[in-house]
């Protein structure tokens, strides 16, 4: 599958929802922290070899700023990384 937006390896998608493979592998819930998600600074990596991490940004989340809706996948890399950093602080 081809994605119109590149993956920034911010990890936001994995922070927002644990993938099916991780849920089965680790017997965890959809919104539990994923033990396979690791960060080196701002760069996220999945230690499960079967997950196509980095293929492209496919997250369907909507972001809002000043009442305007934005498609998360189409946001600039810096904004995605900042959103993931914020989410990492609260999880």
N, CA, C and O atoms as CSV, one atom per row, in Angstrom:
chain,resi,resn,atom,element,x,y,z
A,1,UNK,N,N,0.844,-1.178,0.000
A,1,UNK,CA,C,0.000,0.000,0.000
A,1,UNK,C,C,0.890,1.243,0.000
A,1,UNK,O,O,1.908,1.286,0.691
A,2,UNK,N,N,0.505,2.237,-0.769
A,2,UNK,CA,C,1.254,3.492,-0.805
A,2,UNK,C,C,0.495,4.547,-0.016
A,2,UNK,O,O,-0.728,4.650,-0.105
A,3,UNK,N,N,1.238,5.327,0.755
A,3,UNK,CA,C,0.646,6.374,1.575
A,3,UNK,C,C,1.031,7.729,0.987
A,3,UNK,O,O,2.184,7.922,0.600
A,4,UNK,N,N,0.092,8.666,0.914
A,4,UNK,CA,C,0.395,9.968,0.311
A,4,UNK,C,C,1.331,10.831,1.163
A,4,UNK,O,O,1.966,11.750,0.645
A,5,UNK,N,N,1.419,10.547,2.452
A,5,UNK,CA,C,2.261,11.342,3.339
A,5,UNK,C,C,3.351,10.467,3.950
A,5,UNK,O,O,3.079,9.343,4.374
A,6,UNK,N,N,4.589,10.977,3.998
A,6,UNK,CA,C,5.680,10.167,4.551
A,6,UNK,C,C,5.537,9.970,6.057
A,6,UNK,O,O,4.957,10.804,6.753
A,7,UNK,N,N,6.067,8.873,6.539
A,7,UNK,CA,C,6.111,8.617,7.975
A,7,UNK,C,C,7.220,9.476,8.573
A,7,UNK,O,O,8.331,9.520,8.043
A,8,UNK,N,N,6.925,10.150,9.662
A,8,UNK,CA,C,7.945,10.970,10.333
A,8,UNK,C,C,8.590,10.210,11.482
A,8,UNK,O,O,9.491,10.715,12.151
A,9,UNK,N,N,8.112,8.981,11.702
A,9,UNK,CA,C,8.597,8.122,12.791
A,9,UNK,C,C,8.444,8.809,14.141
A,9,UNK,O,O,9.286,8.676,15.029
A,10,UNK,N,N,7.342,9.551,14.271
A,10,UNK,CA,C,7.061,10.259,15.528
A,10,UNK,C,C,6.454,9.332,16.572
A,10,UNK,O,O,6.557,9.604,17.768
A,11,UNK,N,N,5.822,8.239,16.140
A,11,UNK,CA,C,5.226,7.274,17.053
A,11,UNK,C,C,3.817,7.606,17.499
A,11,UNK,O,O,3.236,6.870,18.297
A,12,UNK,N,N,3.254,8.695,17.004
A,12,UNK,CA,C,1.926,9.116,17.445
A,12,UNK,C,C,0.874,8.035,17.222
A,12,UNK,O,O,0.028,7.796,18.083
A,13,UNK,N,N,0.931,7.389,16.070
A,13,UNK,CA,C,-0.081,6.366,15.765
A,13,UNK,C,C,-0.045,5.241,16.797
A,13,UNK,O,O,-1.095,4.778,17.242
A,14,UNK,N,N,1.135,4.805,17.176
A,14,UNK,CA,C,1.267,3.712,18.156
A,14,UNK,C,C,0.908,4.173,19.563
A,14,UNK,O,O,0.418,3.386,20.372
A,15,UNK,N,N,1.149,5.437,19.850
A,15,UNK,CA,C,0.768,5.978,21.153
A,15,UNK,C,C,-0.750,6.104,21.264
A,15,UNK,O,O,-1.321,5.923,22.340
A,16,UNK,N,N,-1.393,6.416,20.144
A,16,UNK,CA,C,-2.842,6.617,20.146
A,16,UNK,C,C,-3.602,5.302,20.227
A,16,UNK,O,O,-4.635,5.223,20.892
A,17,UNK,N,N,-3.100,4.273,19.558
A,17,UNK,CA,C,-3.801,2.989,19.535
A,17,UNK,C,C,-2.808,1.868,19.255
A,17,UNK,O,O,-2.056,1.915,18.281
A,18,UNK,N,N,-2.819,0.872,20.114
A,18,UNK,CA,C,-1.928,-0.265,19.951
A,18,UNK,C,C,-2.422,-1.140,18.800
A,18,UNK,O,O,-3.614,-1.435,18.712
A,19,UNK,N,N,-1.517,-1.550,17.927
A,19,UNK,CA,C,-1.909,-2.342,16.759
A,19,UNK,C,C,-2.354,-3.744,17.169
A,19,UNK,O,O,-2.067,-4.206,18.273
A,20,UNK,N,N,-3.048,-4.397,16.269
A,20,UNK,CA,C,-3.576,-5.735,16.529
A,20,UNK,C,C,-2.463,-6.733,16.839
A,20,UNK,O,O,-2.605,-7.553,17.746
A,21,UNK,N,N,-1.371,-6.671,16.104
A,21,UNK,CA,C,-0.268,-7.605,16.335
A,21,UNK,C,C,0.291,-7.457,17.755
A,21,UNK,O,O,0.560,-8.457,18.421
A,22,UNK,N,N,0.464,-6.233,18.213
A,22,UNK,CA,C,0.973,-6.000,19.571
A,22,UNK,C,C,-0.044,-6.452,20.615
A,22,UNK,O,O,0.329,-7.025,21.639
A,23,UNK,N,N,-1.316,-6.197,20.361
A,23,UNK,CA,C,-2.351,-6.617,21.321
A,23,UNK,C,C,-2.352,-8.135,21.494
A,23,UNK,O,O,-2.500,-8.641,22.606
A,24,UNK,N,N,-2.185,-8.850,20.392
A,24,UNK,CA,C,-2.156,-10.313,20.447
A,24,UNK,C,C,-0.833,-10.795,21.054
A,24,UNK,O,O,-0.829,-11.665,21.924
A,25,UNK,N,N,0.269,-10.238,20.601
A,25,UNK,CA,C,1.597,-10.672,21.057
A,25,UNK,C,C,1.806,-10.450,22.546
A,25,UNK,O,O,2.369,-11.301,23.234
A,26,UNK,N,N,1.353,-9.307,23.043
A,26,UNK,CA,C,1.605,-8.947,24.440
A,26,UNK,C,C,0.379,-9.094,25.341
A,26,UNK,O,O,0.438,-8.823,26.540
A,27,UNK,N,N,-0.740,-9.531,24.736
A,27,UNK,CA,C,-1.993,-9.682,25.493
A,27,UNK,C,C,-2.345,-8.388,26.246
A,27,UNK,O,O,-2.576,-8.381,27.455
A,28,UNK,N,N,-2.373,-7.312,25.479
A,28,UNK,CA,C,-2.683,-5.992,26.035
A,28,UNK,C,C,-3.887,-5.412,25.320
A,28,UNK,O,O,-4.308,-5.922,24.281
A,29,UNK,N,N,-4.435,-4.358,25.871
A,29,UNK,CA,C,-5.602,-3.704,25.300
A,29,UNK,C,C,-5.245,-2.693,24.221
A,29,UNK,O,O,-4.081,-2.349,24.022
A,30,UNK,N,N,-6.266,-2.235,23.541
A,30,UNK,CA,C,-6.137,-1.291,22.430
A,30,UNK,C,C,-5.463,0.020,22.823
A,30,UNK,O,O,-4.795,0.644,21.998
A,31,UNK,N,N,-5.631,0.440,24.069
A,31,UNK,CA,C,-5.075,1.720,24.496
A,31,UNK,C,C,-3.996,1.566,25.574
A,31,UNK,O,O,-3.639,2.532,26.249
A,32,UNK,N,N,-3.481,0.337,25.727
A,32,UNK,CA,C,-2.368,0.111,26.654
A,32,UNK,C,C,-1.059,0.508,25.990
A,32,UNK,O,O,-0.934,0.422,24.769
A,33,UNK,N,N,-0.081,0.941,26.778
A,33,UNK,CA,C,1.238,1.258,26.196
A,33,UNK,C,C,1.836,0.010,25.542
A,33,UNK,O,O,1.757,-1.087,26.096
A,34,UNK,N,N,2.421,0.180,24.389
A,34,UNK,CA,C,2.991,-0.940,23.647
A,34,UNK,C,C,4.456,-1.153,24.041
A,34,UNK,O,O,5.267,-0.237,23.901
A,35,UNK,N,N,4.805,-2.343,24.529
A,35,UNK,CA,C,6.191,-2.619,24.893
A,35,UNK,C,C,7.128,-2.672,23.682
A,35,UNK,O,O,8.344,-2.581,23.845
A,36,UNK,N,N,6.582,-2.817,22.475
A,36,UNK,CA,C,7.408,-2.878,21.267
A,36,UNK,C,C,7.784,-1.499,20.733
A,36,UNK,O,O,8.653,-1.384,19.869
A,37,UNK,N,N,7.144,-0.471,21.233
A,37,UNK,CA,C,7.414,0.894,20.772
A,37,UNK,C,C,8.561,1.472,21.582
A,37,UNK,O,O,8.463,1.620,22.801
A,38,UNK,N,N,9.647,1.797,20.899
A,38,UNK,CA,C,10.814,2.374,21.571
A,38,UNK,C,C,11.192,3.682,20.871
A,38,UNK,O,O,10.956,3.865,19.677
A,39,UNK,N,N,11.779,4.567,21.646
A,39,UNK,CA,C,12.187,5.865,21.115
A,39,UNK,C,C,13.683,6.068,21.299
A,39,UNK,O,O,14.247,5.728,22.339
A,40,UNK,N,N,14.305,6.621,20.290
A,40,UNK,CA,C,15.680,7.090,20.367
A,40,UNK,C,C,15.587,8.580,20.091
A,40,UNK,O,O,15.602,9.010,18.937
A,41,UNK,N,N,15.490,9.367,21.157
A,41,UNK,CA,C,15.195,10.787,20.998
A,41,UNK,C,C,13.766,10.934,20.510
A,41,UNK,O,O,12.831,10.475,21.166
A,42,UNK,N,N,13.595,11.571,19.363
A,42,UNK,CA,C,12.265,11.763,18.778
A,42,UNK,C,C,11.895,10.673,17.779
A,42,UNK,O,O,10.788,10.688,17.241
A,43,UNK,N,N,12.794,9.732,17.521
A,43,UNK,CA,C,12.572,8.728,16.484
A,43,UNK,C,C,12.007,7.447,17.090
A,43,UNK,O,O,12.641,6.801,17.924
A,44,UNK,N,N,10.804,7.100,16.653
A,44,UNK,CA,C,10.128,5.898,17.149
A,44,UNK,C,C,10.468,4.702,16.273
A,44,UNK,O,O,10.656,4.823,15.063
A,45,UNK,N,N,10.541,3.540,16.922
A,45,UNK,CA,C,10.786,2.285,16.221
A,45,UNK,C,C,9.924,1.208,16.853
A,45,UNK,O,O,9.657,1.233,18.055
A,46,UNK,N,N,9.493,0.267,16.034
A,46,UNK,CA,C,8.728,-0.881,16.517
A,46,UNK,C,C,9.651,-2.088,16.498
A,46,UNK,O,O,10.295,-2.367,15.486
A,47,UNK,N,N,9.717,-2.803,17.614
A,47,UNK,CA,C,10.586,-3.977,17.689
A,47,UNK,C,C,9.908,-5.248,17.177
A,47,UNK,O,O,10.537,-6.304,17.116
A,48,UNK,N,N,8.629,-5.150,16.810
A,48,UNK,CA,C,7.948,-6.286,16.179
A,48,UNK,C,C,8.273,-6.236,14.688
A,48,UNK,O,O,7.867,-5.304,13.994
A,49,UNK,N,N,8.988,-7.214,14.206
A,49,UNK,CA,C,9.495,-7.184,12.829
A,49,UNK,C,C,8.413,-7.223,11.763
A,49,UNK,O,O,8.657,-6.811,10.629
A,50,UNK,N,N,7.227,-7.706,12.097
A,50,UNK,CA,C,6.166,-7.844,11.099
A,50,UNK,C,C,5.384,-6.559,10.854
A,50,UNK,O,O,4.603,-6.490,9.905
A,51,UNK,N,N,5.576,-5.548,11.683
A,51,UNK,CA,C,4.818,-4.303,11.553
A,51,UNK,C,C,5.506,-3.406,10.521
A,51,UNK,O,O,6.701,-3.135,10.646
A,52,UNK,N,N,4.768,-2.937,9.499
A,52,UNK,CA,C,5.369,-2.102,8.460
A,52,UNK,C,C,5.580,-0.657,8.920
A,52,UNK,O,O,5.112,0.283,8.279
A,53,UNK,N,N,6.272,-0.500,10.010
A,53,UNK,CA,C,6.513,0.814,10.604
A,53,UNK,C,C,7.388,1.637,9.677
A,53,UNK,O,O,8.422,1.163,9.206
A,54,UNK,N,N,6.978,2.869,9.415
A,54,UNK,CA,C,7.775,3.755,8.577
A,54,UNK,C,C,7.384,3.770,7.123
A,54,UNK,O,O,7.978,4.509,6.338
A,55,UNK,N,N,6.381,2.961,6.727
A,55,UNK,CA,C,5.975,2.916,5.317
A,55,UNK,C,C,5.318,4.212,4.864
A,55,UNK,O,O,5.431,4.591,3.698
A,56,UNK,N,N,4.644,4.883,5.765
A,56,UNK,CA,C,3.964,6.125,5.431
A,56,UNK,C,C,2.993,6.476,6.525
A,56,UNK,O,O,2.618,5.620,7.326
A,57,UNK,N,N,2.578,7.734,6.570
A,57,UNK,CA,C,1.651,8.175,7.603
A,57,UNK,C,C,0.232,7.908,7.141
A,57,UNK,O,O,-0.244,8.488,6.164
A,58,UNK,N,N,-0.440,7.011,7.868
A,58,UNK,CA,C,-1.803,6.643,7.485
A,58,UNK,C,C,-2.804,6.975,8.584
A,58,UNK,O,O,-3.983,6.645,8.454
A,59,UNK,N,N,-2.364,7.622,9.664
A,59,UNK,CA,C,-3.257,7.883,10.787
A,59,UNK,C,C,-4.414,8.775,10.324
A,59,UNK,O,O,-4.220,9.767,9.622
A,60,UNK,N,N,-5.586,8.399,10.729
A,60,UNK,CA,C,-6.795,9.106,10.293
A,60,UNK,C,C,-7.264,10.150,11.311
A,60,UNK,O,O,-8.387,10.646,11.225
A,61,UNK,N,N,-6.415,10.472,12.254
A,61,UNK,CA,C,-6.797,11.433,13.291
A,61,UNK,C,C,-7.013,12.815,12.694
A,61,UNK,O,O,-6.424,13.180,11.677
A,62,UNK,N,N,-7.876,13.569,13.361
A,62,UNK,CA,C,-8.095,14.957,12.986
A,62,UNK,C,C,-7.501,15.832,14.081
A,62,UNK,O,O,-7.643,15.543,15.269
A,63,UNK,N,N,-6.854,16.873,13.678
A,63,UNK,CA,C,-6.281,17.818,14.625
A,63,UNK,C,C,-7.021,19.141,14.478
A,63,UNK,O,O,-7.413,19.524,13.376
A,64,UNK,N,N,-7.208,19.834,15.592
A,64,UNK,CA,C,-7.908,21.116,15.580
A,64,UNK,C,C,-7.018,22.199,16.162
A,64,UNK,O,O,-6.334,21.994,17.165
A,65,UNK,N,N,-7.042,23.357,15.512
A,65,UNK,CA,C,-6.325,24.521,16.020
A,65,UNK,C,C,-7.127,25.765,15.647
A,65,UNK,O,O,-7.426,26.002,14.477
A,66,UNK,N,N,-7.466,26.549,16.660
A,66,UNK,CA,C,-8.274,27.758,16.437
A,66,UNK,C,C,-9.558,27.457,15.662
A,66,UNK,O,O,-9.981,28.238,14.810
A,67,UNK,N,N,-10.169,26.314,15.972
A,67,UNK,CA,C,-11.435,25.962,15.348
A,67,UNK,C,C,-11.328,25.413,13.935
A,67,UNK,O,O,-12.349,25.140,13.305
A,68,UNK,N,N,-10.118,25.247,13.425
A,68,UNK,CA,C,-9.914,24.723,12.077
A,68,UNK,C,C,-9.484,23.261,12.183
A,68,UNK,O,O,-8.605,22.922,12.976
A,69,UNK,N,N,-10.105,22.405,11.386
A,69,UNK,CA,C,-9.768,20.972,11.377
A,69,UNK,C,C,-8.664,20.699,10.369
A,69,UNK,O,O,-8.704,21.190,9.241
A,70,UNK,N,N,-7.667,19.900,10.789
A,70,UNK,CA,C,-6.559,19.505,9.924
A,70,UNK,C,C,-6.461,17.985,9.906
A,70,UNK,O,O,-6.776,17.324,10.895
A,71,UNK,N,N,-6.030,17.442,8.791
A,71,UNK,CA,C,-5.762,16.016,8.668
A,71,UNK,C,C,-4.381,15.763,9.274
A,71,UNK,O,O,-3.388,16.309,8.792
A,72,UNK,N,N,-4.305,14.939,10.326
A,72,UNK,CA,C,-3.038,14.719,11.020
A,72,UNK,C,C,-1.944,14.240,10.061
A,72,UNK,O,O,-0.815,14.728,10.121
A,73,UNK,N,N,-2.266,13.293,9.181
A,73,UNK,CA,C,-1.269,12.728,8.270
A,73,UNK,C,C,-0.629,13.789,7.385
A,73,UNK,O,O,0.532,13.648,7.001
A,74,UNK,N,N,-1.360,14.842,7.057
A,74,UNK,CA,C,-0.844,15.882,6.184
A,74,UNK,C,C,-0.104,17.004,6.891
A,74,UNK,O,O,0.387,17.924,6.237
A,75,UNK,N,N,-0.016,16.946,8.216
A,75,UNK,CA,C,0.682,18.002,8.962
A,75,UNK,C,C,2.190,17.927,8.731
A,75,UNK,O,O,2.716,16.862,8.407
A,76,UNK,N,N,2.884,19.045,8.894
A,76,UNK,CA,C,4.346,19.027,8.791
A,76,UNK,C,C,4.959,18.129,9.871
A,76,UNK,O,O,4.400,17.968,10.956
A,77,UNK,N,N,6.099,17.559,9.554
A,77,UNK,CA,C,6.776,16.620,10.459
A,77,UNK,C,C,6.981,17.203,11.857
A,77,UNK,O,O,6.778,16.509,12.853
A,78,UNK,N,N,7.376,18.452,11.935
A,78,UNK,CA,C,7.644,19.074,13.235
A,78,UNK,C,C,6.404,19.075,14.133
A,78,UNK,O,O,6.505,18.837,15.336
A,79,UNK,N,N,5.243,19.341,13.548
A,79,UNK,CA,C,4.003,19.333,14.333
A,79,UNK,C,C,3.647,17.923,14.805
A,79,UNK,O,O,3.176,17.744,15.928
A,80,UNK,N,N,3.870,16.928,13.955
A,80,UNK,CA,C,3.601,15.543,14.346
A,80,UNK,C,C,4.514,15.125,15.497
A,80,UNK,O,O,4.069,14.492,16.455
A,81,UNK,N,N,5.775,15.478,15.396
A,81,UNK,CA,C,6.742,15.136,16.447
A,81,UNK,C,C,6.361,15.822,17.750
A,81,UNK,O,O,6.422,15.202,18.811
A,82,UNK,N,N,5.972,17.084,17.689
A,82,UNK,CA,C,5.549,17.807,18.889
A,82,UNK,C,C,4.311,17.162,19.516
A,82,UNK,O,O,4.216,17.061,20.739
A,83,UNK,N,N,3.366,16.727,18.684
A,83,UNK,CA,C,2.154,16.080,19.203
A,83,UNK,C,C,2.515,14.758,19.894
A,83,UNK,O,O,1.986,14.443,20.960
A,84,UNK,N,N,3.418,13.993,19.277
A,84,UNK,CA,C,3.837,12.727,19.885
A,84,UNK,C,C,4.571,12.963,21.202
A,84,UNK,O,O,4.364,12.230,22.169
A,85,UNK,N,N,5.424,13.977,21.242
A,85,UNK,CA,C,6.134,14.296,22.491
A,85,UNK,C,C,5.152,14.654,23.588
A,85,UNK,O,O,5.317,14.230,24.731
A,86,UNK,N,N,4.135,15.427,23.255
A,86,UNK,CA,C,3.117,15.800,24.240
A,86,UNK,C,C,2.378,14.572,24.741
A,86,UNK,O,O,2.119,14.443,25.938
A,87,UNK,N,N,2.043,13.679,23.839
A,87,UNK,CA,C,1.329,12.470,24.220
A,87,UNK,C,C,2.215,11.563,25.076
A,87,UNK,O,O,1.718,10.922,26.002
A,88,UNK,N,N,3.505,11.499,24.786
A,88,UNK,CA,C,4.421,10.679,25.582
A,88,UNK,C,C,4.496,11.188,27.021
A,88,UNK,O,O,4.664,10.395,27.947
A,89,UNK,N,N,4.375,12.486,27.213
A,89,UNK,CA,C,4.446,13.050,28.562
A,89,UNK,C,C,3.225,12.690,29.399
A,89,UNK,O,O,3.326,12.591,30.622
A,90,UNK,N,N,2.064,12.490,28.757
A,90,UNK,CA,C,0.852,12.211,29.528
A,90,UNK,C,C,0.565,10.714,29.646
A,90,UNK,O,O,-0.322,10.327,30.407
A,91,UNK,N,N,1.287,9.863,28.919
A,91,UNK,CA,C,1.030,8.419,29.010
A,91,UNK,C,C,1.996,7.748,29.937
A,91,UNK,O,O,1.924,6.534,30.131
